[in-house]
Amino acid sequence: MGSRRSGRRGADEELVGLTTRLLETAAETPARSVFLRRTLGMLVEYSGCDVAVVCLDEDEPCLREAENQGDGVVRVRRSDIPGGKSTGRGVSGCTAGLLNFFLERKSRIESAAIGRFSERGTFWTADARRLRAEFEDPAVTVLSDDWKRIGAARSIAWVRLNEDDPSGGYLQFSRSRARLSARDVGFFESLSRVFSIALRHWRVTWSLQERVKELSCLYRIAGVLDTPDKSIGDILHEIVNIIPSAWLHDEDAVSRITLDELTCASSGYLEGRQEQSADIVIEGQRRGCVCVAYLRDKPESDEGPFLAEERKLLDTIARELSLRIERRLYEDEQARVKEQLKHSNRLAVIGQLAAAVAHELNEPLTNILGFAQLAVKEPVLPEQVGGDLERIIANSLHAREIVRKLLMYGRKMPERKSPIDVNKVAREALGLFEHRLDKENIELELELSGDEVRVLADPAHLRQVVANLVLNAIHAMPQGGTLRVGTLLKGAQVEIVVQDTGGGISETIKDKIFIPFFTTKDSHHGTGLGLPVVREIVTGLGGTITIDSAPGSGTAVLVSLPGAVPGLREDGGEGNGR
């Protein structure tokens, strides 16, 4: 290669050509590993050396070695750096450490005429074998890899990338046969300056490109996260398709997000491939992770096949997801609490309304009902008048029932608790519907427990529970069907089951059936207070109510109440059991 630099003009022309190629490569902003591989190959070509090594002291220290294998073939490989940590005084375990070693022995080296130092701090030797013989110490293991890297070279030069910054990195040039001259070293220093310019240009453009890529990815993710009406599952499905575009080999990149039991993955995701991940942490707990993988093996880079910048981006995405999901969960919880408060306020209003309604309507309703019942007993009444009086009585009874339910739900009514026989109460409640069951063509299946089943409750309230559930079951079977009513003693609990063969309840309706005044019946048949009253009574007795239903499969209501200890009154004293 020396002939290519014959004369000052020839060297200058080569330097201009190299500068152009280096800057063009930097402008393409490839990955750092690609940039170093290409530019180091150019340095070997233009320097006329057998081997060129670049050592960079950065946040992610690296060392690349290029070897001229003849016939225009240059092999570039990445060398491991023991420790791989930036020291601030050059990278430990690479050429920086060896050059500092020589600088500390400068006077001894120069006096022995083994090597020389330039004004820019470059050190070179034309007799590498003698240098190793004089100074290599097997006991100093931190430099063992550097000595091995010299190999069979005859002449070597170590050139700083920045003469004002001893820790800024180095280039190493070596030849196995030809000797290095001062002119060669001067040309190497020129190459070093050009390479430094190209490296700085690449860093700026690469950093800008990565920031644009990162911001673009995060911007698109933020747009998805800020969509108010989407579920978390839908949001994660969109994000997994955004993430791969921000990675170097985006054509082979796939991603996956897991959150608790939910897993969302882009098309073709395969586990066990080259993969990197970052945890999703919510309120200090790991709840899932964000993963990116390549479908085909890629060359090694900073973290396997992944770039250091991609690690930072993935961590940022996981952190942003954690914050946004945590906020979404907080907002959902806040909405739930607000709904509970709204429900409580609604109940308070119902209580006030109930008191006013009871005071204003009870007396006139009683008078209307009483006079109508007296009038209908008259022996001689026109048929039209008799029918009208019957309708007045029916509607008065319906209005009185609404008032009674309002009083029961909106204001605690006096309770007279005692151990009562659940089977007896169930029969009494069903007795009110015997005629209607026959009329509606509904078959009754009564399956009462043979054991004594007692609960501590107000008989009227428990009767109201059974009656309301039976009435709902009748309304659910307008074309007839089967009504099953049963009781069961299960351990310390007494269970009451009311089951119909009606049309069932959809999931959307099931969530609303305990809301006061919500009803799917017409105004004459329903007030929307039956089930809310039932739940109020059951929970007041320390029990639970469960509804099992699906469209087309009927409905089963299970009420579970604490069984009563025989002979125990409400105050805990002994009674006669009546």
FENRA-V866472 format. One line per field, one symbol per residue. phi: phi as a letter, one per 30 degrees, with the letter a starting at -180 (. if undefined). psi: psi as a letter, one per 20 degrees, with the letter a starting at -180 (. if undefined). burial: 1 if it has 16 or more other ideal C-beta (glycine too) atoms within 10 Angstrom, else 0. A space follows every 10 residues. Layout:
BEGIN
phi->???
psi->???
burial->???
END
This chain:
BEGIN
phi->.dddcdiddd dddddddded ddddddddhd deddeddddd dddddddicd bbbcbccbec ebbbbcbdci hicbccbccd ceihbdcibj ddibeddddd ddddcedddd ddhcabbcdd jdcbbcbddd edddbdbedd ddcddddddd hcdcbbbccd dbddbecdjb cbcbbcbddd cddddddddd dddddddddd dddddddddd dddddddddd ddddddddcc dddddddddd ddeeddcecd dccbbbbcbh ccbbbdeidb diddbbbbdc cbhicdclac bbbcdbdcdd bdbidcdddd dddddddddd dedddddddd dddddddddd dddddddddd dddddddedd cedddddddd dddddddedc beeddddddd dddddddddd dddddddddd bddecbdadb dddddddddd ddcedddddd hcdcccbddd ddcbbcaded ddddeddddd ddddddbdci lbccbbbacb iccccccbbb cddibdddde dcdcdeidac cdddcbcice dededddddd cicbbbccaa eicibbcccc bddcdeicdd diddbcid
psi->ihhikoqggg ggghhggggg gghgghhilr qghgghgghh hhhgghijrh ppppppnahn qqpqpppojr kjppppqpqq opgkqpiikq ppjahgghgh ghhikghggh hikhrqprhj jppqqjmhgh gghhipohhn hhjghgghhh cjqgpqpopq hohinhjirq pppqqhgqqq rhgggghhhg hggghgghgg gggghggggh gggghgghgh ghhghiohjq rhghghhhhh ihghiiqgmh hjqrrqppod ipppqrpjpp qiapqqrpqo pplipoiarp qpqphqpqqq cgncjqqhhh gggghggggg gggggghghg hghghggghg gggghghggg gggggggggh hgghgggggg hghghiipho pqgggghghg hggghghghh hggghgghhi poqpqnqqoq ohgghggggh hijgghgghj lpppoomqqi rooqqorpgh ghhhgggggg ghhghimhjr bppppqqpon cjqppppopr kairprhhhh iiijppjpqj rrhhiqijig hhgghggghh jkaqpppoqq pijapppppp qpqqppjprh jirpajj.
burial->0000100000 1001100110 1100110010 1110111111 1111111111 1111111000 1111111100 0001010000 1000010001 1111111111 1100000010 0001110101 1111111100 1000100000 0010111011 0011111111 1110011111 1111100001 0001101111 1111110110 1100010001 0011001101 1001100000 0100111111 1111011110 0111111110 0001110010 0001111101 1100001111 1111000100 1100111111 1011001101 1101100100 0000000000 0000000001 1001001100 1000100110 0100010000 0000000010 0110010011 0011111111 0000001111 1110110011 0010001001 0100000110 0011111100 1111111111 1111111000 1011111110 0001111111 1111100000 0010010010 0000011111 1111111100 1010100010 0001111111 1011000100 00000000
END
